[in-house]
Each structure stands twice: as C-alpha cells, then as structure tokens.
Amino acid sequence: MAQGRRLLYLIHAAHDYALASLLKDEIEAQVPGWRVFVASKAGDIPTGADWLGEIHSNLTSAASYLMLLTPTSVRRYWVWYEAGAAWRSNDARFPVVAAGLNRDEIDFPLKAVQTLVLDEPEDAAQLFRARCEIN
C-alpha cells in the first residue's frame, strides 16, 4: 500500500470493470488519502505476481470495502467470496447497487445492510459523504 494512504477494496465483477474503474478514479480524486484496489483486468496485479496472494493481501490490508452490486455481480461466486471477507473484517462496508439492479434482487446476507443506489443522485452523494466521514 502507498505510504500514508488508506486502502479501499472495490469488490466487483470483471464484467463491471468500466464502472469500477470510474468509481476508483472518482474516489481517489474526491477523498484525499485513500487508494482504491481494483483487480479484474490485466495490469491491475503485476504480471507474474501470485494473483491470489495479491487478492488476499489487499483484502486483509483494506480499511474499508465498496461492494458494487449489479445484475451480473450478484451472480458471481467470487464477488460473494470477497464480500464474505469484507464482512468478516468488521471494517466499514459500503454496498451500492447500479446498472439497473433493484434492491429487492439482492439476497441475504447482503440484503441485511443499508444499500445505496448509484443511479439516485442523493445516494451517490451520500457514498462520498460516508467515505469522507471515516477518513
């Protein structure tokens, strides 16, 4: 992790990489002192590195987690695996729905927490307010 910067682990499906990348860029630009870990495209993890080790290292180093829930991601076992690691950590978790997913389509246990809808301007603004509050 970069010296002096806290780590946000962005849980997402590879299919949703464009949105995850946009969120990463916006969070790093608007919330000083934070670095966002995204790993679903070549180059996100150094070539030749132990990718599973990198995933686990970042999961355990993260100070908070953003769970990007979309119609695709809620059906991916790997997203549920990473969400379970986030849950176990007891660190801040920010579940957000996007890409047309309805809150009613989220299964338990993710359904048990307050979820923001990125398509709603007030919810999107709240995500950045909440991120700044834990700074």
Backbone torsions as a table, in degrees:
resi	resn	phi	psi	omega
1	MET	NA	143.5	179.1
2	ALA	-61.7	140.0	-177.0
3	GLN	-55.9	128.5	175.2
4	GLY	76.9	2.2	-179.8
5	ARG	-110.6	138.0	178.0
6	ARG	-86.8	154.1	-173.4
7	LEU	-107.1	128.0	170.6
8	LEU	-107.8	123.4	178.9
9	TYR	-94.4	119.8	-178.3
10	LEU	-97.5	105.6	-179.6
11	ILE	-82.8	126.0	-178.0
12	HIS	-161.6	165.1	173.1
13	ALA	-86.0	146.0	178.2
14	ALA	-55.2	-34.5	178.6
15	HIS	-58.1	-28.6	-176.8
16	ASP	-98.4	22.0	-175.3
17	TYR	-57.1	-40.7	-177.3
18	ALA	-60.3	-45.0	178.9
19	LEU	-68.6	-41.1	178.1
20	ALA	-61.4	-41.1	179.3
21	SER	-65.6	-41.1	176.3
22	LEU	-61.3	-45.9	178.0
23	LEU	-61.1	-43.6	177.8
24	LYS	-55.8	-51.4	-178.0
25	ASP	-61.4	-43.1	-179.1
26	GLU	-67.4	-42.6	-180.0
27	ILE	-64.4	-46.6	-179.7
28	GLU	-64.3	-31.0	179.0
29	ALA	-77.0	-35.7	-172.6
30	GLN	-99.6	-16.4	-178.3
31	VAL	-121.1	90.5	-176.9
32	PRO	-58.4	145.6	176.1
33	GLY	88.3	1.3	-178.7
34	TRP	-116.1	143.6	171.7
35	ARG	-117.8	139.7	-178.1
36	VAL	-109.2	127.2	177.0
37	PHE	-94.8	122.4	175.8
38	VAL	-129.6	131.8	180.0
39	ALA	-141.8	92.6	173.8
40	SER	-148.4	-0.4	178.0
41	LYS	-128.5	156.5	177.1
42	ALA	-54.6	133.8	179.7
43	GLY	99.2	-20.8	177.0
44	ASP	-64.6	-36.7	173.3
45	ILE	-113.7	134.5	-176.4
46	PRO	-53.9	138.4	177.8
47	THR	-57.1	131.8	179.6
48	GLY	88.4	-9.1	-179.8
49	ALA	-76.0	157.3	173.5
50	ASP	-72.7	98.8	-171.2
51	TRP	-63.4	-39.0	179.5
52	LEU	-66.8	-38.5	175.8
53	GLY	-62.2	-40.7	177.5
54	GLU	-63.5	-42.6	178.0
55	ILE	-60.3	-51.5	-178.1
56	HIS	-63.0	-40.7	179.2
57	SER	-60.6	-44.9	179.9
58	ASN	-72.0	-34.8	176.3
59	LEU	-61.6	-41.8	-177.9
60	THR	-81.2	-23.1	179.4
61	SER	-84.4	-17.3	-174.2
62	ALA	-63.9	141.6	175.1
63	ALA	-92.9	-18.3	176.2
64	SER	-161.4	168.8	-173.0
65	TYR	-136.4	136.1	172.2
66	LEU	-111.0	119.7	-179.9
67	MET	-102.3	108.2	-179.9
68	LEU	-87.5	105.0	-176.2
69	LEU	-101.8	118.7	-179.9
70	THR	-130.5	171.6	176.4
71	PRO	-56.2	-30.1	178.2
72	THR	-80.2	-48.5	-171.8
73	SER	-65.8	-33.0	-177.8
74	VAL	-69.9	-9.2	177.3
75	ARG	-103.3	3.9	-177.3
76	ARG	-99.1	123.5	179.7
77	TYR	-60.1	-37.2	-177.7
78	TRP	-64.6	-36.7	176.6
79	VAL	-62.7	-42.6	178.8
80	TRP	-66.0	-36.4	176.8
81	TYR	-60.9	-50.0	-179.4
82	GLU	-66.2	-37.7	177.6
83	ALA	-63.7	-36.7	176.4
84	GLY	-63.5	-40.5	176.8
85	ALA	-63.8	-40.9	177.9
86	ALA	-62.6	-43.4	-179.3
87	TRP	-61.6	-42.6	-177.4
88	ARG	-66.9	-27.2	-175.5
89	SER	-70.4	-24.6	-174.8
90	ASN	66.0	11.5	175.2
91	ASP	-85.0	172.1	-177.3
92	ALA	-60.6	135.4	177.9
93	ARG	-125.5	135.2	-179.2
94	PHE	-124.6	91.6	176.2
95	PRO	-81.5	131.6	177.6
96	VAL	-130.9	142.6	176.0
97	VAL	-106.3	148.3	-178.2
98	ALA	-156.9	176.6	173.9
99	ALA	60.3	32.8	174.9
100	GLY	88.4	2.5	177.4
101	LEU	-72.8	134.3	176.7
102	ASN	-93.7	142.2	178.8
103	ARG	-53.4	-33.2	-179.2
104	ASP	-67.1	-15.6	-178.9
105	GLU	-88.8	-0.6	179.6
106	ILE	-87.4	132.3	178.5
107	ASP	-88.4	161.9	172.9
108	PHE	-70.6	146.7	9.9
109	PRO	-88.4	-10.4	-178.2
110	LEU	-61.3	-28.1	-179.4
111	LYS	-67.9	-15.7	-174.0
112	ALA	-80.4	-4.6	-178.6
113	VAL	-115.6	154.6	177.5
114	GLN	-61.6	127.4	-175.7
115	THR	-119.8	138.0	176.9
116	LEU	-95.5	150.6	178.4
117	VAL	-109.9	112.5	-175.4
118	LEU	-64.9	-22.4	178.7
119	ASP	-73.8	-12.1	179.0
120	GLU	-101.0	118.7	-174.3
121	PRO	-52.5	-41.0	-179.4
122	GLU	-66.4	-38.8	177.3
123	ASP	-66.3	-41.3	178.7
124	ALA	-62.2	-42.5	177.7
125	ALA	-63.8	-38.5	179.4
126	GLN	-63.3	-34.9	177.5
127	LEU	-57.7	-45.3	-179.2
128	PHE	-73.1	-33.6	174.7
129	ARG	-63.9	-45.0	-179.3
130	ALA	-64.0	-39.6	178.2
131	ARG	-62.2	-41.4	-179.0
132	CYS	-69.3	-31.8	-178.4
133	GLU	-66.1	-29.8	-179.5
134	ILE	-90.7	0.7	-178.9
135	ASN	-60.1	NA	NA
